[in-house]
Amino acid sequence: MVVIRLARGGAKARPFFNIVVADKRTRRDGRFIERIGFYNPIATASEESIRIAQDRLTYWKSVGAQSSPTVDRLIDQAAKKAA
């Protein structure tokens, strides 16, 4: 199964997450199919905290990819911010 989930990056005490499409059996930070966005939880007011490529997200959901609960929450957060 294909899932849309977060892959952690960044340094110790400075997390940065990529929103990736990956096979469910791979490791959290391992191989992925496509990177469709990012989430920076400690972004300042002048920095962008979340970006998701909506066209790629709708494509992957249309072919059966399931998103994690955290990614669902971030998608809702990005939609509210864009509106």
N, CA, C and O atoms as CSV, one atom per row, in Angstrom:
chain,resi,resn,atom,element,x,y,z
A,1,MET,N,N,0.839,-1.174,0.000
A,1,MET,CA,C,0.000,0.000,0.000
A,1,MET,C,C,0.887,1.242,0.000
A,1,MET,O,O,1.979,1.242,0.568
A,2,VAL,N,N,0.409,2.273,-0.633
A,2,VAL,CA,C,1.125,3.546,-0.700
A,2,VAL,C,C,0.520,4.496,0.325
A,2,VAL,O,O,-0.701,4.623,0.425
A,3,VAL,N,N,1.391,5.166,1.091
A,3,VAL,CA,C,0.936,6.091,2.123
A,3,VAL,C,C,1.602,7.449,1.933
A,3,VAL,O,O,2.691,7.561,1.369
A,4,ILE,N,N,0.915,8.471,2.420
A,4,ILE,CA,C,1.452,9.830,2.446
A,4,ILE,C,C,1.763,10.108,3.907
A,4,ILE,O,O,0.864,10.108,4.747
A,5,ARG,N,N,3.039,10.346,4.212
A,5,ARG,CA,C,3.452,10.500,5.602
A,5,ARG,C,C,4.607,11.478,5.718
A,5,ARG,O,O,5.103,12.002,4.721
A,6,LEU,N,N,5.025,11.714,6.952
A,6,LEU,CA,C,6.130,12.619,7.216
A,6,LEU,C,C,7.440,11.846,7.299
A,6,LEU,O,O,7.479,10.733,7.823
A,7,ALA,N,N,8.501,12.435,6.787
A,7,ALA,CA,C,9.859,11.905,6.932
A,7,ALA,C,C,10.673,12.991,7.630
A,7,ALA,O,O,10.741,14.124,7.154
A,8,ARG,N,N,11.290,12.644,8.757
A,8,ARG,CA,C,11.984,13.635,9.565
A,8,ARG,C,C,13.352,13.951,9.002
A,8,ARG,O,O,14.071,13.078,8.516
A,9,GLY,N,N,13.686,15.217,9.081
A,9,GLY,CA,C,15.004,15.693,8.704
A,9,GLY,C,C,15.428,16.743,9.711
A,9,GLY,O,O,14.839,16.842,10.787
A,10,GLY,N,N,16.428,17.518,9.382
A,10,GLY,CA,C,16.881,18.568,10.276
A,10,GLY,C,C,17.882,18.060,11.285
A,10,GLY,O,O,18.365,16.933,11.183
A,11,ALA,N,N,18.189,18.885,12.252
A,11,ALA,CA,C,19.181,18.569,13.272
A,11,ALA,C,C,18.507,18.262,14.603
A,11,ALA,O,O,17.290,18.378,14.747
A,12,LYS,N,N,19.313,17.874,15.553
A,12,LYS,CA,C,18.790,17.621,16.888
A,12,LYS,C,C,18.193,18.920,17.437
A,12,LYS,O,O,18.821,19.977,17.367
A,13,ALA,N,N,16.996,18.832,17.974
A,13,ALA,CA,C,16.255,19.964,18.539
A,13,ALA,C,C,15.822,20.989,17.489
A,13,ALA,O,O,15.318,22.050,17.858
A,14,ARG,N,N,16.000,20.713,16.198
A,14,ARG,CA,C,15.499,21.566,15.113
A,14,ARG,C,C,14.874,20.691,14.049
A,14,ARG,O,O,15.457,20.507,12.980
A,15,PRO,N,N,13.686,20.142,14.323
A,15,PRO,CA,C,13.080,19.208,13.375
A,15,PRO,C,C,12.582,19.901,12.111
A,15,PRO,O,O,12.209,21.074,12.116
A,16,PHE,N,N,12.592,19.131,11.040
A,16,PHE,CA,C,12.073,19.553,9.745
A,16,PHE,C,C,11.499,18.297,9.105
A,16,PHE,O,O,12.152,17.254,9.098
A,17,PHE,N,N,10.301,18.382,8.574
A,17,PHE,CA,C,9.646,17.198,8.031
A,17,PHE,C,C,9.327,17.387,6.560
A,17,PHE,O,O,8.825,18.434,6.152
A,18,ASN,N,N,9.623,16.368,5.766
A,18,ASN,CA,C,9.193,16.323,4.373
A,18,ASN,C,C,7.905,15.513,4.308
A,18,ASN,O,O,7.780,14.491,4.982
A,19,ILE,N,N,6.957,15.958,3.509
A,19,ILE,CA,C,5.733,15.202,3.278
A,19,ILE,C,C,6.001,14.368,2.035
A,19,ILE,O,O,6.182,14.901,0.941
A,20,VAL,N,N,6.024,13.046,2.218
A,20,VAL,CA,C,6.436,12.149,1.144
A,20,VAL,C,C,5.376,11.100,0.869
A,20,VAL,O,O,4.546,10.787,1.722
A,21,VAL,N,N,5.424,10.564,-0.348
A,21,VAL,CA,C,4.612,9.421,-0.746
A,21,VAL,C,C,5.557,8.235,-0.748
A,21,VAL,O,O,6.576,8.250,-1.439
A,22,ALA,N,N,5.222,7.192,0.032
A,22,ALA,CA,C,6.132,6.058,0.173
A,22,ALA,C,C,5.349,4.760,0.289
A,22,ALA,O,O,4.148,4.761,0.558
A,23,ASP,N,N,6.045,3.664,0.082
A,23,ASP,CA,C,5.473,2.348,0.333
A,23,ASP,C,C,5.373,2.171,1.845
A,23,ASP,O,O,6.264,2.591,2.583
A,24,LYS,N,N,4.310,1.562,2.298
A,24,LYS,CA,C,4.079,1.424,3.733
A,24,LYS,C,C,5.165,0.599,4.421
A,24,LYS,O,O,5.422,0.784,5.611
A,25,ARG,N,N,5.801,-0.307,3.682
A,25,ARG,CA,C,6.780,-1.211,4.285
A,25,ARG,C,C,8.157,-0.592,4.477
A,25,ARG,O,O,9.004,-1.187,5.145
A,26,THR,N,N,8.406,0.588,3.910
A,26,THR,CA,C,9.715,1.215,4.054
A,26,THR,C,C,9.822,1.948,5.388
A,26,THR,O,O,8.820,2.250,6.036
A,27,ARG,N,N,11.056,2.223,5.775
A,27,ARG,CA,C,11.293,2.941,7.034
A,27,ARG,C,C,10.785,4.374,6.940
A,27,ARG,O,O,10.558,4.897,5.849
A,28,ARG,N,N,10.609,4.999,8.101
A,28,ARG,CA,C,10.066,6.360,8.143
A,28,ARG,C,C,10.919,7.329,7.333
A,28,ARG,O,O,10.385,8.125,6.561
A,29,ASP,N,N,12.225,7.272,7.498
A,29,ASP,CA,C,13.113,8.201,6.805
A,29,ASP,C,C,13.813,7.543,5.622
A,29,ASP,O,O,14.790,8.081,5.100
A,30,GLY,N,N,13.321,6.389,5.198
A,30,GLY,CA,C,13.964,5.643,4.121
A,30,GLY,C,C,13.529,6.094,2.740
A,30,GLY,O,O,13.208,7.262,2.521
A,31,ARG,N,N,13.525,5.153,1.822
A,31,ARG,CA,C,13.228,5.441,0.425
A,31,ARG,C,C,11.771,5.894,0.268
A,31,ARG,O,O,10.878,5.392,0.951
A,32,PHE,N,N,11.550,6.836,-0.628
A,32,PHE,CA,C,10.196,7.310,-0.907
A,32,PHE,C,C,10.004,7.446,-2.399
A,32,PHE,O,O,10.969,7.458,-3.163
A,33,ILE,N,N,8.748,7.547,-2.811
A,33,ILE,CA,C,8.413,7.643,-4.233
A,33,ILE,C,C,8.498,9.095,-4.708
A,33,ILE,O,O,9.090,9.390,-5.746
A,34,GLU,N,N,7.896,9.993,-3.928
A,34,GLU,CA,C,7.864,11.399,-4.331
A,34,GLU,C,C,7.735,12.282,-3.108
A,34,GLU,O,O,7.055,11.925,-2.147
A,35,ARG,N,N,8.381,13.425,-3.141
A,35,ARG,CA,C,8.267,14.431,-2.086
A,35,ARG,C,C,7.251,15.455,-2.568
A,35,ARG,O,O,7.432,16.065,-3.622
A,36,ILE,N,N,6.175,15.645,-1.793
A,36,ILE,CA,C,5.115,16.553,-2.250
A,36,ILE,C,C,4.994,17.803,-1.399
A,36,ILE,O,O,4.131,18.640,-1.664
A,37,GLY,N,N,5.834,17.952,-0.383
A,37,GLY,CA,C,5.771,19.156,0.428
A,37,GLY,C,C,6.684,19.073,1.630
A,37,GLY,O,O,7.490,18.151,1.759
A,38,PHE,N,N,6.545,20.064,2.516
A,38,PHE,CA,C,7.329,20.083,3.748
A,38,PHE,C,C,6.537,20.717,4.869
A,38,PHE,O,O,5.534,21.395,4.646
A,39,TYR,N,N,7.018,20.477,6.099
A,39,TYR,CA,C,6.429,21.067,7.297
A,39,TYR,C,C,7.562,21.451,8.222
A,39,TYR,O,O,8.390,20.613,8.578
A,40,ASN,N,N,7.604,22.712,8.613
A,40,ASN,CA,C,8.617,23.216,9.530
A,40,ASN,C,C,7.904,23.671,10.806
A,40,ASN,O,O,7.346,24.767,10.835
A,41,PRO,N,N,7.913,22.846,11.864
A,41,PRO,CA,C,7.135,23.180,13.058
A,41,PRO,C,C,7.688,24.356,13.857
A,41,PRO,O,O,6.969,24.931,14.674
A,42,ILE,N,N,8.937,24.721,13.642
A,42,ILE,CA,C,9.510,25.820,14.423
A,42,ILE,C,C,9.811,27.041,13.557
A,42,ILE,O,O,10.729,27.806,13.855
A,43,ALA,N,N,9.042,27.222,12.491
A,43,ALA,CA,C,9.231,28.365,11.600
A,43,ALA,C,C,8.844,29.655,12.305
A,43,ALA,O,O,7.886,29.693,13.077
A,44,THR,N,N,9.591,30.699,12.033
A,44,THR,CA,C,9.257,32.008,12.587
A,44,THR,C,C,8.151,32.633,11.742
A,44,THR,O,O,7.713,32.051,10.750
A,45,ALA,N,N,7.713,33.805,12.137
A,45,ALA,CA,C,6.610,34.458,11.434
A,45,ALA,C,C,6.970,34.805,9.995
A,45,ALA,O,O,6.090,34.829,9.134
A,46,SER,N,N,8.243,35.072,9.716
A,46,SER,CA,C,8.642,35.449,8.362
A,46,SER,C,C,8.907,34.244,7.460
A,46,SER,O,O,9.026,34.401,6.245
A,47,GLU,N,N,9.000,33.048,8.036
A,47,GLU,CA,C,9.272,31.846,7.259
A,47,GLU,C,C,7.988,31.089,6.952
A,47,GLU,O,O,6.996,31.193,7.673
A,48,GLU,N,N,8.030,30.336,5.878
A,48,GLU,CA,C,6.896,29.496,5.496
A,48,GLU,C,C,6.949,28.212,6.327
A,48,GLU,O,O,7.985,27.551,6.381
A,49,SER,N,N,5.841,27.862,6.967
A,49,SER,CA,C,5.858,26.691,7.849
A,49,SER,C,C,5.379,25.416,7.165
A,49,SER,O,O,5.793,24.321,7.543
A,50,ILE,N,N,4.520,25.545,6.171
A,50,ILE,CA,C,4.000,24.353,5.506
A,50,ILE,C,C,3.744,24.652,4.032
A,50,ILE,O,O,3.259,25.725,3.674
A,51,ARG,N,N,4.082,23.677,3.185
A,51,ARG,CA,C,3.796,23.783,1.755
A,51,ARG,C,C,3.452,22.385,1.249
A,51,ARG,O,O,4.181,21.425,1.501
A,52,ILE,N,N,2.346,22.286,0.541
A,52,ILE,CA,C,1.918,21.016,-0.035
A,52,ILE,C,C,1.524,21.264,-1.483
A,52,ILE,O,O,0.770,22.192,-1.775
A,53,ALA,N,N,2.032,20.434,-2.393
A,53,ALA,CA,C,1.648,20.510,-3.803
A,53,ALA,C,C,0.275,19.859,-3.942
A,53,ALA,O,O,0.166,18.634,-3.972
A,54,GLN,N,N,-0.768,20.676,-4.026
A,54,GLN,CA,C,-2.146,20.178,-4.031
A,54,GLN,C,C,-2.437,19.286,-5.238
A,54,GLN,O,O,-3.178,18.311,-5.114
A,55,ASP,N,N,-1.871,19.602,-6.395
A,55,ASP,CA,C,-2.126,18.773,-7.571
A,55,ASP,C,C,-1.574,17.365,-7.385
A,55,ASP,O,O,-2.232,16.392,-7.755
A,56,ARG,N,N,-0.384,17.243,-6.820
A,56,ARG,CA,C,0.202,15.919,-6.587
A,56,ARG,C,C,-0.533,15.183,-5.473
A,56,ARG,O,O,-0.673,13.961,-5.524
A,57,LEU,N,N,-1.003,15.913,-4.471
A,57,LEU,CA,C,-1.765,15.304,-3.383
A,57,LEU,C,C,-3.065,14.705,-3.906
A,57,LEU,O,O,-3.413,13.579,-3.553
A,58,THR,N,N,-3.780,15.442,-4.737
A,58,THR,CA,C,-5.027,14.915,-5.291
A,58,THR,C,C,-4.774,13.733,-6.219
A,58,THR,O,O,-5.569,12.794,-6.266
A,59,TYR,N,N,-3.659,13.781,-6.962
A,59,TYR,CA,C,-3.331,12.642,-7.825
A,59,TYR,C,C,-3.100,11.384,-6.994
A,59,TYR,O,O,-3.680,10.336,-7.279
A,60,TRP,N,N,-2.259,11.481,-5.973
A,60,TRP,CA,C,-1.938,10.287,-5.183
A,60,TRP,C,C,-3.159,9.760,-4.442
A,60,TRP,O,O,-3.329,8.549,-4.307
A,61,LYS,N,N,-4.009,10.661,-3.963
A,61,LYS,CA,C,-5.232,10.194,-3.300
A,61,LYS,C,C,-6.168,9.528,-4.298
A,61,LYS,O,O,-6.888,8.595,-3.943
A,62,SER,N,N,-6.165,9.999,-5.550
A,62,SER,CA,C,-7.047,9.408,-6.561
A,62,SER,C,C,-6.612,8.001,-6.956
A,62,SER,O,O,-7.442,7.193,-7.374
A,63,VAL,N,N,-5.332,7.703,-6.830
A,63,VAL,CA,C,-4.861,6.362,-7.175
A,63,VAL,C,C,-4.799,5.445,-5.955
A,63,VAL,O,O,-4.289,4.328,-6.051
A,64,GLY,N,N,-5.310,5.900,-4.809
A,64,GLY,CA,C,-5.475,5.028,-3.661
A,64,GLY,C,C,-4.513,5.213,-2.513
A,64,GLY,O,O,-4.532,4.415,-1.576
A,65,ALA,N,N,-3.672,6.229,-2.543
A,65,ALA,CA,C,-2.754,6.459,-1.421
A,65,ALA,C,C,-3.541,6.953,-0.215
A,65,ALA,O,O,-4.456,7.766,-0.345
A,66,GLN,N,N,-3.172,6.451,0.960
A,66,GLN,CA,C,-3.824,6.880,2.196
A,66,GLN,C,C,-2.865,7.758,2.977
A,66,GLN,O,O,-1.670,7.470,3.050
A,67,SER,N,N,-3.382,8.823,3.557
A,67,SER,CA,C,-2.522,9.720,4.319
A,67,SER,C,C,-2.619,9.402,5.804
A,67,SER,O,O,-3.636,8.913,6.295
A,68,SER,N,N,-1.529,9.695,6.499
A,68,SER,CA,C,-1.490,9.461,7.938
A,68,SER,C,C,-2.357,10.513,8.636
A,68,SER,O,O,-2.656,11.554,8.050
A,69,PRO,N,N,-2.760,10.251,9.874
A,69,PRO,CA,C,-3.580,11.241,10.592
A,69,PRO,C,C,-2.881,12.589,10.753
A,69,PRO,O,O,-3.531,13.633,10.695
A,70,THR,N,N,-1.580,12.577,10.953
A,70,THR,CA,C,-0.838,13.827,11.095
A,70,THR,C,C,-0.840,14.611,9.791
A,70,THR,O,O,-0.995,15.832,9.802
A,71,VAL,N,N,-0.669,13.925,8.672
A,71,VAL,CA,C,-0.696,14.598,7.380
A,71,VAL,C,C,-2.087,15.137,7.088
A,71,VAL,O,O,-2.219,16.218,6.514
A,72,ASP,N,N,-3.135,14.401,7.476
A,72,ASP,CA,C,-4.501,14.917,7.328
A,72,ASP,C,C,-4.677,16.222,8.088
A,72,ASP,O,O,-5.280,17.166,7.578
A,73,ARG,N,N,-4.153,16.276,9.301
A,73,ARG,CA,C,-4.240,17.495,10.118
A,73,ARG,C,C,-3.481,18.639,9.451
A,73,ARG,O,O,-3.956,19.774,9.451
A,74,LEU,N,N,-2.308,18.357,8.884
A,74,LEU,CA,C,-1.515,19.394,8.221
A,74,LEU,C,C,-2.195,19.875,6.944
A,74,LEU,O,O,-2.112,21.059,6.615
A,75,ILE,N,N,-2.863,18.988,6.223
A,75,ILE,CA,C,-3.588,19.378,5.014
A,75,ILE,C,C,-4.712,20.348,5.377
A,75,ILE,O,O,-4.913,21.355,4.698
A,76,ASP,N,N,-5.443,20.037,6.453
A,76,ASP,CA,C,-6.502,20.940,6.903
A,76,ASP,C,C,-5.926,22.284,7.332
A,76,ASP,O,O,-6.502,23.333,7.045
A,77,GLN,N,N,-4.786,22.248,8.019
A,77,GLN,CA,C,-4.132,23.474,8.470
A,77,GLN,C,C,-3.685,24.326,7.284
A,77,GLN,O,O,-3.833,25.547,7.312
A,78,ALA,N,N,-3.144,23.697,6.250
A,78,ALA,CA,C,-2.700,24.437,5.065
A,78,ALA,C,C,-3.884,25.027,4.297
A,78,ALA,O,O,-3.793,26.125,3.748
A,79,ALA,N,N,-4.990,24.289,4.267
A,79,ALA,CA,C,-6.189,24.793,3.576
A,79,ALA,C,C,-6.750,26.012,4.285
A,79,ALA,O,O,-7.176,26.963,3.630
A,80,LYS,N,N,-6.758,26.001,5.618
A,80,LYS,CA,C,-7.238,27.155,6.375
A,80,LYS,C,C,-6.336,28.355,6.176
A,80,LYS,O,O,-6.810,29.489,6.096
A,81,LYS,N,N,-5.030,28.109,6.094
A,81,LYS,CA,C,-4.070,29.186,5.921
A,81,LYS,C,C,-4.207,29.809,4.519
A,81,LYS,O,O,-4.055,31.019,4.356
A,82,ALA,N,N,-4.494,28.969,3.511
A,82,ALA,CA,C,-4.616,29.460,2.127
A,82,ALA,C,C,-5.916,30.233,1.916
A,82,ALA,O,O,-5.972,31.122,1.066
A,83,ALA,N,N,-6.950,29.909,2.670
A,83,ALA,CA,C,-8.247,30.571,2.487
A,83,ALA,C,C,-8.327,31.918,3.152
A,83,ALA,O,O,-9.360,32.584,3.077
